Amino acid sequence: MRVVVAKPGLDGHDRGAKVIARALRDGGHDVIYTGLRKSPDEIVRIVSDEDAQVLGLSTLSGAHESLIPIICTGLRESGLGDVIVFAGGIIPERDRKALYESGVRAIFGPGTKTTSVLDFLNEASDRLSAGNPVGVGSDTGWHWN
């Protein structure tokens, strides 16, 4: 799968994003890392320009409640509703339901094994192959774990 890994907002810590990008690449995925401090519009444009199937968002700044739903809406409004979105970083349990409702399909916290992210992408791919939509625009309610 073609995956964009992005750091929305002003968060300047990208070690986790780089670890995930490398693990996905080593797992056989085509990965584009956007670098730091991307706006929601920039991220949506990069996903479109790169013809990505998956978007991974890394956030540690506490802005996940506002930035991630804006990005998910931007993807849908840009005709990219089939893009699978996952998030990682410091995202409290109490905030996860709203992110899932915005279209995020998986949330990975600190200490997550990279194999879990690869397993998620494999399951998402299997669901797609079986004709089950899992993108940010689908209304299936499915999310990883």
Backbone hydrogen bonds, N-H to C=O, Kabsch-Sander energy under -0.5 kcal/mol:
donor,donor_aa,acceptor,acceptor_aa,energy
3,V,1,M,-0.6
3,V,30,D,-3.3
4,V,54,V,-2.5
5,V,3,V,-0.5
5,V,32,I,-2.8
6,A,4,V,-0.5
6,A,56,G,-3.0
7,K,35,G,-0.9
9,G,38,K,-2.1
11,D,8,P,-0.6
14,D,12,G,-0.7
18,K,14,D,-2.3
19,V,15,R,-2.3
20,I,16,G,-2.6
21,A,17,A,-2.6
22,R,18,K,-2.3
23,A,19,V,-2.5
24,L,20,I,-2.8
25,R,21,A,-2.3
26,D,22,R,-3.1
27,G,23,A,-1.5
28,G,25,R,-1.9
29,H,24,L,-2.6
30,D,1,M,-2.1
31,V,29,H,-0.7
32,I,3,V,-2.7
34,T,5,V,-2.5
34,T,32,I,-0.5
37,R,11,D,-0.7
38,K,7,K,-2.4
43,I,39,S,-2.4
44,V,40,P,-2.4
45,R,41,D,-2.3
46,I,42,E,-2.5
47,V,43,I,-2.5
48,S,44,V,-2.2
49,D,45,R,-3.3
50,E,46,I,-2.7
51,D,48,S,-1.2
52,A,47,V,-2.1
53,Q,2,R,-2.3
54,V,2,R,-1.9
55,L,84,I,-3.2
56,G,4,V,-3.3
57,L,55,L,-0.5
57,L,86,F,-2.6
58,S,6,A,-2.6
59,T,57,L,-0.5
59,T,88,G,-2.6
66,S,63,A,-1.0
67,L,63,A,-2.9
68,I,64,H,-1.2
70,I,66,S,-1.2
71,I,67,L,-2.2
72,C,68,I,-2.6
73,T,69,P,-2.5
74,G,70,I,-2.5
75,L,71,I,-2.4
76,R,72,C,-2.1
77,E,73,T,-2.9
78,S,74,G,-1.3
79,G,76,R,-1.6
80,L,75,L,-3.1
83,V,80,L,-1.7
84,I,53,Q,-2.7
85,V,103,G,-0.5
86,F,55,L,-2.6
87,A,106,A,-2.7
88,G,57,L,-2.4
89,G,108,F,-1.8
90,I,59,T,-1.3
91,I,89,G,-1.3
95,D,92,P,-1.8
96,R,92,P,-0.6
96,R,93,E,-1.2
97,K,93,E,-0.5
99,L,95,D,-1.2
100,Y,96,R,-2.8
101,E,97,K,-2.4
102,S,98,A,-1.2
103,G,99,L,-0.5
103,G,100,Y,-1.4
104,V,99,L,-2.1
105,R,85,V,-3.4
106,A,85,V,-0.6
108,F,87,A,-2.6
112,T,109,G,-1.7
116,S,113,K,-1.6
117,V,113,K,-0.9
118,L,114,T,-2.0
119,D,115,T,-2.6
120,F,116,S,-2.3
121,L,117,V,-2.3
122,N,118,L,-2.3
123,E,119,D,-2.5
124,A,120,F,-2.8
125,S,121,L,-2.5
126,D,122,N,-2.4
127,R,123,E,-2.6
128,L,124,A,-2.3
129,S,125,S,-2.6
130,A,126,D,-1.6
131,G,128,L,-1.9
132,N,127,R,-2.9
136,V,83,V,-3.0
137,G,81,G,-3.6
138,S,81,G,-0.5
138,S,135,G,-1.8
144,W,105,R,-3.7
